[in-house]
Amino acid sequence: MPQATTVKGSVKPFDTFNGQQVFQFSLTNAHGVTVSALTLGATLYEILLPNGDNLVLNYHHSADYLANPFYVCMAIGRTGGRIGGGEFPLNGKTVHVPVNEGSTTLHGGPHGFNSQLWDGEIATHAGQAEIIFRHVQKSSEDGFPGDLDAEIHYQLSEDDQVNVVFISKSSADTVFNPTLHTYFNLGHDDTIKDHTLQINSEQHLAFDDKKVPTGDLIDVDQTPFDFRETASLGAAIDGMQQTPEKGFDDLFKVTPAADKRVATLTDTHTGHAVDVLSKRNGLVVFTANSFTHDNMNFKRSNGTGHPYEGVALEAQTLPDATKHTGFGNIVLTAGDTTTQTIGYRLHY
């Protein structure tokens, strides 16, 4: 007999965006943990603990997600990070793609995954309910080679692990390096300065003045980038105050542990923690340095944003990888199906 699911799924209308209905899909396990996602941008909307604490930043209205440049908890694709010059080598040729940040292509360009309205359903896999979002990302739409049949699955286990699974198949050779732009705040304060962070990383990427990787790697030793042992995020941010960003917007080269853990974020007051799980070699850390009080409209802060209100932890392959030896393979061959998974193991 099929195993009865103990993770329950539900769906309800959220609001409308550009005249189209946006839906909120939710999963709840026997512990009372709930994960919700929106059809706009396949966005992670909530990770609710049994006591009602929400571990991620979110907005009241779907339009707020596209009203600022921060990609709050939205799906990122086809490629996370920046493509320098809006071009990359593929099969011996130079491919040009639309730019959306000066001369660079950021997070899939102006028509990336985050800008799309995805089809959604609640399905059952291995006895558990899951959310499945689907979208055909057409080359004529985003400018990348090949039409991409894309799925994003949200899964919640009974032992409180959230998995976000990206599955894609392309009609032509293309690049594929998706991520989820998840902003965590595990506590009740307006900033994450009382959080600690540990990252399995010896090096971070060097960038040019456009935040495009140069190909060089910088050792983290004796710098604010050293999270090899658990370290205070607040102290590390204080150590970055002489930089233009006054915090982190950086890419760490990571080595996944045997259980795929690449990082652990902890709030020192609530004790809430999340392990970030990935098989890939990169982790973006962005400490929301440039969040402002205007036009942020976060639910947790009554409509105002605060610098350092969250920390984005984005697991991916190192960006602009087709240009740099050793950065990893992000080429998706025509007709092949690829699967990339990001996990969040919750502790509370």
C-alpha angles and dihedrals in degrees: 000000000000113000113255111242118242093186106081125207131206140171134203138166113272104184139291130279121193088346095306127113117251116203132205115218119195140190124196126187130204092268091060096252111146129197119192131186135183129227090229105088091345081269124189100235105176145000100192122190120212090262091056098256111146113214098197135057117255144167136233094233134037093229089064090067092065096035094085136035098249104093090219108210091329128144112259123211166205083359132003118221131014130324105205116234091000090273141097139178118256127168092346095308134097113245118204119207132181117278125222104173110052106288095345136085109230124197097342097323131264093323101040129141092281093063096053131095105227129207111241141195142166110241135171121241123178090345095309132102117242138178115242122194120189133191137160106225103204122209088226088058104048102017097237120126117270135014107272122215099206132187129180117195123196113201132181122194129206089247090060102259121142116207124192110196122193115199121180142167124187133207090217137023108285143148123269125182109146129179141167116246094219117176113200129199107169096181142053099256127100092244139039093230091114091055123100125217134199121188129183091229137125096176143030130203125266114229135199122230090281093055090251116141114256092200093251124119124213124208114241094213114127093359135103085258092071107111096145086117120036108281138180113263090206093055091046091050089050087054090056098053093105091059122090091249097045090216141025129316095150146130120234122200103227137195111212116227121233089272090048092252112151101167145005125211119194135181108220094209104047096027089228112149139177129201113210111218125198142142092212129094104239139071124182115210115194116172096197091250093163100046110128137196091249128085097350099109096185115181093224095055101041097253101318131100127220131201109258092015091141142002120232114216109188118182114204145124112285108281129253084021098162088069100050130061112232096020093107141256116290097160114121111201118221112270095013122117119221129193126199122181132197117191133198114196109197128215122185 
